[in-house]
Amino acid sequence: MKYSKDVGINWHLRMRKEIQVLKDELEITQTKLTIAERKLKKYEDNNIRTTGNRQDNNVVRSSR
């Protein structure tokens, strides 16, 4: 961890600043995770569930 000189020798302030940076990164990561989960659910709903005529969309048919 590299300390910036603008904070000075007050280590409590340095730690609070570092904690704030990490909280901001966590918030961004959680937002990205939520978006990815929504996209995955949408993909699964469109491609894995059966259709209205009870045929499975996820079945791979052989060419023979």
MIDOSE-1310 file (N, C-alpha, C; in nm, 2 decimals, decimal comma, always signed):
residues 64
mkys	+0,08/-0,12/+0,00/+0,00/+0,00/+0,00/+0,09/+0,12/+0,00; +0,07/+0,21/-0,09/+0,15/+0,33/-0,11/+0,07/+0,45/-0,05; +0,14/+0,52/+0,04/+0,07/+0,63/+0,11/+0,10/+0,76/+0,03; -0,01/+0,84/+0,01/+0,01/+0,97/-0,06/+0,06/+1,07/+0,04
kdvg	+0,13/+1,17/+0,00/+0,18/+1,27/+0,09/+0,08/+1,38/+0,13; -0,03/+1,38/+0,06/-0,13/+1,48/+0,09/-0,21/+1,45/+0,22; -0,20/+1,33/+0,27/-0,27/+1,29/+0,39/-0,18/+1,32/+0,51; -0,05/+1,31/+0,49/+0,04/+1,34/+0,60/+0,07/+1,22/+0,69
inwh	+0,11/+1,25/+0,81/+0,15/+1,14/+0,90/+0,03/+1,08/+0,98; -0,09/+1,13/+0,96/-0,21/+1,09/+1,03/-0,25/+0,95/+0,97; -0,22/+0,84/+1,03/-0,25/+0,71/+0,98/-0,40/+0,68/+0,98; -0,47/+0,74/+1,08/-0,62/+0,71/+1,08/-0,68/+0,77/+0,96
lrmr	-0,64/+0,89/+0,92/-0,69/+0,95/+0,80/-0,66/+0,87/+0,67; -0,53/+0,82/+0,67/-0,49/+0,74/+0,56/-0,58/+0,61/+0,55; -0,60/+0,55/+0,66/-0,68/+0,42/+0,66/-0,83/+0,45/+0,62; -0,88/+0,56/+0,67/-1,02/+0,60/+0,63/-1,03/+0,63/+0,48
keiq	-0,92/+0,69/+0,43/-0,92/+0,72/+0,28/-0,91/+0,59/+0,20; -0,83/+0,50/+0,25/-0,82/+0,37/+0,18/-0,95/+0,29/+0,19; -1,01/+0,29/+0,31/-1,14/+0,22/+0,32/-1,24/+0,28/+0,23; -1,25/+0,41/+0,21/-1,34/+0,47/+0,12/-1,32/+0,43/-0,02
vlkd	-1,19/+0,42/-0,06/-1,16/+0,38/-0,20/-1,21/+0,23/-0,22; -1,19/+0,15/-0,12/-1,23/+0,01/-0,13/-1,38/-0,01/-0,13; -1,45/+0,07/-0,05/-1,60/+0,07/-0,05/-1,65/+0,11/-0,19; -1,59/+0,21/-0,25/-1,63/+0,26/-0,38/-1,61/+0,14/-0,49
elei	-1,50/+0,08/-0,48/-1,47/-0,04/-0,57/-1,57/-0,15/-0,55; -1,61/-0,18/-0,42/-1,70/-0,28/-0,39/-1,84/-0,25/-0,45; -1,88/-0,12/-0,44/-2,01/-0,08/-0,49/-2,02/-0,10/-0,64; -1,91/-0,06/-0,71/-1,91/-0,08/-0,85/-1,91/-0,22/-0,89
tqtk	-1,84/-0,31/-0,82/-1,83/-0,45/-0,85/-1,97/-0,51/-0,82; -2,04/-0,47/-0,71/-2,17/-0,53/-0,69/-2,27/-0,49/-0,79; -2,26/-0,37/-0,84/-2,35/-0,32/-0,95/-2,33/-0,40/-1,08; -2,20/-0,43/-1,11/-2,17/-0,51/-1,23/-2,22/-0,65/-1,21
ltia	-2,21/-0,71/-1,09/-2,26/-0,84/-1,07/-2,41/-0,85/-1,08; -2,48/-0,75/-1,03/-2,63/-0,75/-1,04/-2,67/-0,74/-1,19; -2,60/-0,66/-1,27/-2,63/-0,65/-1,41/-2,60/-0,79/-1,48; -2,49/-0,85/-1,45/-2,46/-0,98/-1,51/-2,56/-1,09/-1,47
erkl	-2,61/-1,08/-1,34/-2,71/-1,18/-1,30/-2,84/-1,16/-1,38; -2,88/-1,04/-1,40/-3,00/-1,01/-1,47/-2,99/-1,06/-1,62; -2,87/-1,04/-1,68/-2,85/-1,08/-1,82/-2,85/-1,23/-1,82; -2,79/-1,30/-1,73/-2,79/-1,45/-1,72/-2,93/-1,50/-1,71
kkye	-3,01/-1,44/-1,62/-3,15/-1,49/-1,60/-3,23/-1,47/-1,73; -3,21/-1,35/-1,79/-3,28/-1,33/-1,92/-3,24/-1,43/-2,02; -3,11/-1,46/-2,03/-3,06/-1,57/-2,13/-3,12/-1,70/-2,10; -3,12/-1,74/-1,97/-3,18/-1,87/-1,93/-3,33/-1,88/-1,96
dnni	-3,40/-1,77/-1,93/-3,54/-1,77/-1,96/-3,57/-1,78/-2,11; -3,49/-1,72/-2,19/-3,51/-1,73/-2,34/-3,46/-1,86/-2,40; -3,36/-1,93/-2,34/-3,30/-2,04/-2,41/-3,31/-2,17/-2,34; -3,35/-2,18/-2,22/-3,35/-2,31/-2,15/-3,49/-2,36/-2,12
rttg	-3,59/-2,27/-2,10/-3,72/-2,32/-2,07/-3,79/-2,38/-2,19; -3,89/-2,46/-2,17/-3,96/-2,52/-2,28/-4,05/-2,42/-2,35; -4,08/-2,44/-2,47/-4,17/-2,35/-2,55/-4,32/-2,38/-2,51; -4,40/-2,30/-2,57/-4,55/-2,31/-2,54/-4,60/-2,45/-2,59
nrqd	-4,54/-2,51/-2,69/-4,59/-2,64/-2,74/-4,52/-2,76/-2,68; -4,46/-2,73/-2,56/-4,39/-2,83/-2,48/-4,27/-2,90/-2,54; -4,20/-2,83/-2,63/-4,08/-2,88/-2,69/-3,97/-2,81/-2,62; -3,86/-2,88/-2,59/-3,75/-2,83/-2,52/-3,66/-2,75/-2,62
nnvv	-3,63/-2,63/-2,60/-3,54/-2,55/-2,68/-3,39/-2,59/-2,67; -3,36/-2,66/-2,56/-3,22/-2,68/-2,54/-3,17/-2,82/-2,58; -3,25/-2,89/-2,67/-3,22/-3,02/-2,71/-3,13/-3,01/-2,84; -3,02/-3,08/-2,84/-2,94/-3,08/-2,96/-2,98/-3,21/-3,04
rssr	-3,02/-3,19/-3,16/-3,06/-3,30/-3,25/-2,94/-3,35/-3,33; -2,93/-3,48/-3,35/-2,82/-3,53/-3,43/-2,86/-3,52/-3,57; -2,75/-3,51/-3,66/-2,77/-3,49/-3,80/-2,80/-3,62/-3,87; -2,80/-3,73/-3,81/-2,82/-3,86/-3,87/-2,96/-3,90/-3,88
